[in-house]
């Protein structure tokens, strides 16, 4: 895995950190780092303690965070009216990105994988207005 492959994910983590600091305060980022340290050891999975120190991360470190990020973000905060992005919506954005990333990493494309990529790439803007049912 090359670092260029994971460049967008690094920017997503940066944006998420800024978003959480703005919406919830520093406790949200601290909770993410705490959740990452509580992940039990597993063969082939190495998660760094300081996940948001992105300047010192290798592609392998980012790939390992990519494997667990949705579980770490799930139920991180309760959504209130003054928050622009709900926790559920933030998790959906990461889920869509991960699906697109995995489909585009395939060596060859079939008709089915192209259809799946098309479904993944449907417009999904994080800052657009959402219905109250998605919050």
C-alpha positions, 0 to 999 in steps of 0.5 A: 500500500502506498501513501498516495493511496491513502492521501484522501483518508488522511485529509478526512481524518484531519477534517473530522478532527476539526469538525469534532473540535468545533461541534463537541470540543476536545473531549471527542478527539480524546475519546477517539484516541481512548477508544483506539487504545482500548482495541485489543491486540489482533494479528495484523492490526496495529493501531497507534495511540495518537491517531491524530498525529498524522504527520508521523503516520505511515501508510500502514498506520492509516490502513489500520485506522481505516479498518476500525474508524467506523467502530471508533466513531459510532455513538461518539456523541449525541446529536443536538440541534446546534450541531450541523453533522450528526454522528450517524451521518459522519459514520455514513460518510466514512462507510461510503468512502471505505466502500469506494476505496475498496472497489477501486483497489481491485486489480480488474473490474467486472460489470458488477464492480463497476455498478457497485462503484457507481452506487458508491459514488452517488452524491453524498455531501456532508454539509448538505441539509438533512432531514430530521430522520437522519439526525 
